[in-house]
Amino acid sequence: MRSHTRRRALALLAAATAAVPALGGAPAAQARPAPPARVAPLGADFLWGVAASGFQSEGHAPDSNWSRYVAQGKTADPYLDSVDFYSRYRSDVALAANLGARVYRIGIEWARVQPAPGVWDENGLRFYDDLIGAITAAGMRPMLTLDHWVYPGWEVDRGGWADPGMVANWLANARTVVDRYAPANPLWVTFNEPSIYVLHETRYGGISPADAPAMFDRIAQAHNSIYDHIHAVQPGAMVTSNVAYIPAAEDAVNGATLVDRIADRLDYIGIDYYYGLSPETLAASASFTELWKNPLQPEGIYYALQHYARRYPGKPLYVVENSIPTENGLPRADGYTRADNLRDTVYWLQRAAADGIDLIGYNYWSLTDNYEWGSYTPRFGLYTVEVLTDPTLTRTPTDAVAAYTAIIRDGGVAADYRPTRAPVACSFVDGLAGCADPVTVPR
């Protein structure tokens, strides 16, 4: 998920956008269709979902790189037990089912299921057995993430991603997980946001900057290998490694480091989209700790989808993560509510589908607030949780709960819906395409 350790990725973005005409995202050969007066709902097969990760939400954390970063005082807040999803997963799964969600994304924590080399913990595996069973019993399809930035403490001691044996160790665990859970017919995410994973590890000391290229090499090798294994045991599987979409610099950041190297082993393109970029916001400094101050641009999700639809024609797209950050759940300074942002975003999903983009699913990040990689201040959840002040960890619905329930029920926003925020006249999310041929809303 989003993290204030995007510092280096956004620094690269800033350098790239200084010469934005040279970037990808060329204008379309033909003018964009006129905006429709009415938008059609997304189809009955569309996968509406929610998302979470293991370490960020489970609590009761075993020894790992991240538990050590916390113990070493490298984070703003202590971890505690996060929102204690480990104990409360059944009620959280019920909350997702009550929304009408069809997909529930979770992570299978390597540190929880393999506490020592060659040793798998049956108690840890049974937790995921029960969790996946609860998801499927509630009528939802699991989306399983194999690596959401966390690995066991014993692998830390071997050097983490600087360890030449990391790929073999990672694959031993991943194959165990795949063999156990392939019968549940999950969607698969191998690595969550690999570019941000590498930046995290560099910032927190898991690897040195000199080790970053090797980490990318090893992630690509691990992804390609486990992709083949997944397809061997689950024919027809759908596998991705989701990207943290970087406006204007997507190909320079994600394409060059990984996507181009695994593209033939991606059954769908998983996209995480949060923030936009335009001439008005280009000069502003992005905040890496106060995420709620970063510029929102809901129509940017259209451009992000457009980028990958053009780059990899024929591959379906799935928004694996999207939402809006607030500061401790307080109203945003720009007045944007969680519900309005969600409806505006979904409008642009419907517009993308109407323009022929093969979009198969959307996950809201996240069902509940959780530990945002060092801090409980940024809030992204449909349900807010006051981890530091409420020992009951009550899940309090935001206004987006009712909004998302209606969206899922109706397949989108109403046919005559108009976004509460007009699209910018020039967007850099897909290079210059959003300036040469910007999206518009009918009057």
PyMOL commands that set and color helices and strands:
alter all, ss='L'
color gray80, all
select helices_A, chain A and resi 4-17+20-22+54-58+65-71+85-99+110-113+122-137+153-157+160-162+166-184+194-204+209-233+250-265+279-282+291-293+300-311+338-354+399-410+433-436
alter helices_A, ss='H'
color red, helices_A
select strands_A, chain A and resi 47-51+103-107+141-147+187-191+239-240+243-244+269-272+317-321+326-327+359-365+378-379+383-384+396-397
alter strands_A, ss='S'
color yellow, strands_A
deselect
rebuild
show_as cartoon
